[in-house]
Amino acid sequence: MKVLITPRGFANYGLDQVERMKSKGLEVHYNATGKAYTHEEFKALAKDADAIIVGVDKMDREMMEGCPNLKAVCKFGVGTDNIDLDYAKERNIHVGRCVGSNSRSVAEHVLSMMFMEAKNLYTSVRDVKHHGWNKPTGREIYGKKLGIIGFGMIGKYLAEYAYGCGMEVYAYDAFAIAEETARQYHAQISTLEDILTDCDYISLHVPLLESTRNMISTEEFKKMKKDACLLNAARGGIVDEEALYEALKKKEIRSACFDVYSSEPPREDDKLLTLDNFLLTPHTAARSMESEQRTCAMSTDIILEQLIGN
């Protein structure tokens, strides 16, 4: 049986897991090119695969129809918006996720973006490298209010870190948050409305669903404080980027720090990239050496369980 692995992280951090699969009698093809596969390359490599460990590669119905042997797919991460789950269910293809493998890494990245924005780190380093010696005044995050929208493991870890920095933490989730859980992670249970109107920093940690697409748009920006900072390390598409551009340009909010975007990479002429109060990292929040190793191991566990039962 053949396993196809598309994420480049396996070549750097998962070769021991490749050998583990091979020791179980599986044929393993992993991406050692250093580049993402094109969709056509992906389809050609996947056509005889029994299982696929997939990153952000698009697995739509048409692609999976060309994989008659496919029994299992494991997302190298958590979000499955690139996988046609309905068709996978129709075909009885198991879809696994590496829940929790990169949660701390993402939470740390969000905290880093908060400091980068508050202390003007990006613009200061950029200016010095261009022989400037400006001294912008930053702000402390101590005592500020952080609102976390989506209180899964990433949100919980972020709450823990932010509390350690002296922030007031407020949490909202579409599902009820247990009082005990909120206390454990030093958060106060809140409403979405109160987070939007009261918090200095608002961090998004929800999946991309039809119910969450553009959940932050023009009306939500109007409710936010004028010095609010919006953070998104969840999924592109959760924030209406046209509305965000207008809100930042008109200074309805102070800034936005994103690790995800609706089109990755963004177009070179994208308007948001022209704004100094919009900071974007290239979808790297989940990528740390430790999280890559955990995700390689967890995805391997899932595939072995589905193909050979151990």
C-alpha positions as CSV (number, residue, x, y, z in Angstrom):
1,M,0.0,0.0,0.0
2,K,1.2,3.5,-0.9
3,V,1.3,6.5,1.4
4,L,1.7,10.0,-0.2
5,I,3.0,12.8,2.0
6,T,2.8,16.3,0.6
7,P,3.9,18.6,3.5
8,R,7.6,19.6,3.1
9,G,8.0,19.3,6.9
10,F,8.3,15.6,6.7
11,A,11.6,15.9,4.7
12,N,13.1,17.9,7.6
13,Y,11.4,16.6,10.7
14,G,9.7,13.3,9.9
15,L,12.2,10.9,8.2
16,D,12.1,8.7,11.3
17,Q,8.3,8.4,10.8
18,V,8.8,7.6,7.1
19,E,11.1,4.8,8.1
20,R,8.5,3.7,10.7
21,M,5.9,3.4,7.9
22,K,8.3,1.6,5.6
23,S,9.1,-0.9,8.4
24,K,5.4,-1.8,8.4
25,G,5.5,-2.7,4.8
26,L,4.2,0.5,3.3
27,E,5.5,2.2,0.2
28,V,6.1,5.9,1.1
29,H,6.5,8.9,-1.2
30,Y,7.3,12.1,0.6
31,N,7.9,15.6,-0.8
32,A,11.7,16.2,-0.8
33,T,11.6,18.9,-3.5
34,G,11.6,21.9,-1.0
35,K,8.6,23.3,-2.9
36,A,4.9,22.8,-2.8
37,Y,3.5,20.4,-5.4
38,T,1.4,21.9,-8.2
39,H,-2.1,20.6,-8.3
40,E,-1.3,18.6,-11.4
41,E,1.8,17.1,-9.7
42,F,-0.3,16.3,-6.7
43,K,-3.0,14.5,-8.7
44,A,-0.4,12.5,-10.6
45,L,1.3,11.3,-7.4
46,A,-1.9,10.6,-5.6
47,K,-3.7,8.5,-8.3
48,D,-2.5,5.2,-6.8
49,A,-2.2,6.2,-3.2
50,D,-4.0,4.3,-0.4
51,A,-3.5,7.1,2.1
52,I,-2.4,10.7,1.9
53,I,-0.9,13.0,4.5
54,V,-1.9,16.5,3.2
55,G,-1.0,20.0,4.0
56,V,-2.8,22.9,2.2
57,D,-3.1,21.0,-1.1
58,K,-6.6,21.1,-2.5
59,M,-8.4,17.8,-2.2
60,D,-11.7,18.4,-4.0
61,R,-14.1,15.8,-5.4
62,E,-12.6,15.8,-8.8
63,M,-9.1,15.2,-7.3
64,M,-10.3,12.4,-5.1
65,E,-12.3,10.7,-7.9
66,G,-8.9,10.1,-9.5
67,C,-7.7,8.1,-6.5
68,P,-9.6,4.8,-6.6
69,N,-7.5,3.2,-3.8
70,L,-7.8,6.0,-1.3
71,K,-8.8,4.8,2.1
72,A,-7.5,7.5,4.5
73,V,-6.5,11.2,4.5
74,C,-4.8,12.9,7.4
75,K,-4.5,16.7,7.6
76,F,-1.0,17.8,8.6
77,G,-2.6,20.2,11.0
78,V,-6.2,20.9,12.0
79,G,-8.2,22.8,9.4
80,T,-9.9,20.7,6.8
81,D,-11.4,23.4,4.6
82,N,-9.1,22.2,1.7
83,I,-10.7,18.7,1.8
84,D,-14.1,17.8,0.4
85,L,-15.4,16.2,3.6
86,D,-18.8,15.3,2.1
87,Y,-17.3,13.4,-0.8
88,A,-14.8,11.7,1.6
89,K,-17.8,10.5,3.7
90,E,-19.6,9.3,0.6
91,R,-16.6,7.3,-0.4
92,N,-16.0,6.1,3.2
93,I,-12.5,7.7,3.2
94,H,-11.4,8.3,6.7
95,V,-10.3,11.9,7.3
96,G,-8.0,12.5,10.4
97,R,-6.6,15.6,11.9
98,C,-3.6,16.3,14.1
99,V,-5.5,18.1,16.8
100,G,-3.3,19.8,19.4
101,S,0.0,19.1,17.7
102,N,0.8,22.7,16.9
103,S,-1.5,24.6,19.4
104,R,1.3,26.0,21.5
105,S,3.3,27.1,18.5
106,V,0.3,29.0,17.1
107,A,-0.5,30.6,20.5
108,E,3.2,31.7,20.9
109,H,3.1,33.2,17.4
110,V,0.0,35.2,18.2
111,L,1.6,36.5,21.4
112,S,4.7,37.4,19.3
113,M,2.5,39.4,16.9
114,M,1.0,41.3,19.8
115,F,4.4,42.3,21.0
116,M,5.6,43.1,17.5
117,E,2.7,45.4,17.0
118,A,2.7,47.0,20.4
119,K,6.4,47.7,20.4
120,N,6.7,48.7,16.7
121,L,9.3,46.0,16.2
122,Y,8.7,45.4,12.5
123,T,8.9,49.1,11.5
124,S,11.8,49.9,13.8
125,V,13.9,47.0,12.5
126,R,13.0,47.8,8.9
127,D,13.9,51.5,9.4
128,V,17.2,50.9,11.0
129,K,18.2,48.5,8.2
130,H,17.5,51.4,5.9
131,H,19.7,53.7,8.0
132,G,16.8,55.3,9.8
133,W,16.9,56.0,13.6
134,N,13.3,56.8,14.4
135,K,12.0,56.3,17.9
136,P,8.3,55.5,17.8
137,T,6.5,55.2,21.1
138,G,5.1,51.8,21.8
139,R,2.6,50.6,24.3
140,E,2.5,48.0,27.1
141,I,0.3,45.0,26.8
142,Y,0.1,44.7,30.6
143,G,-3.4,45.5,31.8
144,K,-4.9,45.4,28.4
145,K,-7.9,43.4,27.5
146,L,-7.5,40.4,25.2
147,G,-10.6,38.9,23.7
148,I,-10.3,35.3,22.4
149,I,-13.0,34.2,19.9
150,G,-12.9,30.4,19.7
151,F,-11.7,28.7,22.9
152,G,-10.1,25.5,21.7
153,M,-6.6,24.5,22.7
154,I,-4.9,27.4,20.9
155,G,-7.2,29.9,22.6
156,K,-6.6,28.2,25.9
157,Y,-2.8,28.4,25.6
158,L,-3.0,32.0,24.4
159,A,-5.1,32.8,27.4
160,E,-2.5,31.2,29.7
161,Y,0.4,33.2,28.1
162,A,-1.5,36.5,28.1
163,Y,-2.5,36.1,31.7
164,G,1.2,35.6,32.5
165,C,1.9,38.9,30.9
166,G,-0.7,40.7,33.1
167,M,-3.5,40.9,30.5
168,E,-7.2,40.6,31.3
169,V,-8.5,37.7,29.2
170,Y,-12.0,37.2,27.9
171,A,-13.2,34.2,26.0
172,Y,-16.1,33.4,23.7
173,D,-17.0,30.2,21.9
174,A,-20.0,29.1,19.8
175,F,-20.1,26.1,22.3
176,A,-20.5,26.7,26.0
177,I,-17.3,27.2,27.9
178,A,-17.3,25.4,31.3
179,E,-16.7,27.7,34.3
180,E,-14.0,25.3,35.5
181,T,-12.2,25.5,32.1
182,A,-12.3,29.3,32.1
183,R,-10.8,29.4,35.6
184,Q,-8.1,26.9,34.7
185,Y,-6.9,29.1,31.9
186,H,-7.5,32.4,33.7
187,A,-10.2,33.6,31.3
188,Q,-13.5,35.3,31.9
189,I,-16.4,33.9,29.9
190,S,-17.8,36.7,27.6
191,T,-20.1,37.3,24.7
192,L,-19.0,38.0,21.2
193,E,-20.6,41.5,21.4
194,D,-18.7,42.4,24.5
195,I,-15.4,41.2,23.1
196,L,-15.9,43.3,20.0
197,T,-16.8,46.5,21.9
198,D,-14.5,46.2,25.0
199,C,-11.2,44.5,24.1
200,D,-7.9,46.1,23.1
201,Y,-6.7,42.9,21.3
202,I,-9.1,40.5,19.6
203,S,-7.7,37.1,18.5
204,L,-9.6,34.8,16.2
205,H,-9.4,31.0,16.7
206,V,-12.4,29.5,14.8
207,P,-12.6,27.2,11.8
208,L,-13.5,28.4,8.4
209,L,-17.2,27.3,7.9
210,E,-20.0,28.9,6.0
211,S,-21.2,30.3,9.4
212,T,-17.8,31.9,10.1
213,R,-17.0,33.2,6.6
214,N,-16.6,37.0,6.9
215,M,-17.8,36.9,10.5
216,I,-15.7,40.0,11.1
217,S,-16.8,42.6,8.6
218,T,-18.0,46.2,8.4
219,E,-20.5,46.1,11.2
220,E,-18.1,44.4,13.5
221,F,-15.3,46.9,12.8
222,K,-17.7,49.7,13.7
223,K,-18.2,48.2,17.2
224,M,-14.5,47.9,17.9
225,K,-12.4,50.4,19.9
226,K,-10.5,52.8,17.7
227,D,-7.2,51.6,19.2
228,A,-8.1,47.9,18.9
229,C,-5.8,45.4,17.2
230,L,-7.3,42.4,15.4
231,L,-5.3,39.2,15.2
232,N,-6.0,36.2,12.9
233,A,-3.9,33.0,12.9
234,A,-6.9,30.8,12.2
235,R,-8.0,30.9,8.5
236,G,-8.2,33.3,5.7
237,G,-11.8,34.1,4.9
238,I,-13.0,34.6,8.5
239,V,-12.3,38.3,8.1
240,D,-13.8,40.3,5.2
241,E,-10.6,41.7,3.8
242,E,-12.2,44.5,1.8
243,A,-13.9,45.7,5.0
244,L,-10.7,45.4,6.9
245,Y,-8.9,47.6,4.4
246,E,-11.5,50.3,4.8
247,A,-11.4,50.0,8.6
248,L,-7.6,50.3,8.7
249,K,-7.4,53.1,6.1
250,K,-10.0,55.1,8.0
251,K,-8.4,54.2,11.3
252,E,-11.7,52.7,12.6
253,I,-9.3,50.3,14.4
254,R,-5.6,50.7,15.1
255,S,-4.1,47.7,13.4
256,A,-4.4,44.1,12.3
257,C,-1.8,41.2,12.5
258,F,-2.5,38.2,10.4
259,D,-0.8,34.9,9.7
260,V,-3.4,33.7,7.2
261,Y,-5.1,35.2,4.1
262,S,-7.9,34.4,1.7
263,S,-5.4,34.0,-1.1
264,E,-2.0,32.6,-0.2
265,P,0.3,34.1,-1.2
266,P,-1.6,37.4,-1.7
267,R,-1.5,39.2,-5.0
268,E,1.5,41.6,-5.4
269,D,-1.0,44.5,-5.9
270,D,-3.1,43.7,-2.8
271,K,-4.2,46.9,-1.2
272,L,-3.9,45.7,2.4
273,L,-0.1,45.1,1.9
274,T,0.4,48.8,1.3
275,L,-0.8,49.7,4.8
276,D,1.7,50.1,7.6
277,N,-0.9,49.1,10.2
278,F,-1.5,45.7,8.5
279,L,1.1,43.0,9.3
280,L,1.1,39.6,7.6
281,T,3.3,36.6,8.2
282,P,3.3,33.7,5.6
283,H,1.1,31.1,7.4
284,T,4.0,30.1,9.6
285,A,2.3,30.2,13.1
286,A,2.1,26.4,13.3
287,R,5.6,25.9,12.2
288,S,8.1,25.2,14.9
289,M,10.6,22.4,15.0
290,E,8.7,20.9,18.0
291,S,5.3,21.2,16.4
292,E,6.5,19.8,13.1
293,Q,7.9,16.7,14.9
294,R,4.7,16.2,16.8
295,T,2.6,16.6,13.7
296,C,4.7,14.1,11.7
297,A,4.3,11.5,14.6
298,M,0.6,12.1,15.0
299,S,-0.2,11.9,11.3
300,T,1.8,8.7,11.0
301,D,-0.1,7.2,13.9
302,I,-3.4,8.0,12.2
303,I,-2.4,6.6,8.9
304,L,-0.9,3.4,10.4
305,E,-4.1,2.9,12.4
306,Q,-6.3,3.2,9.4
307,L,-4.2,1.1,7.0
308,I,-2.9,-1.7,9.2
309,G,-4.5,-1.2,12.6
310,N,-1.4,-0.2,14.6
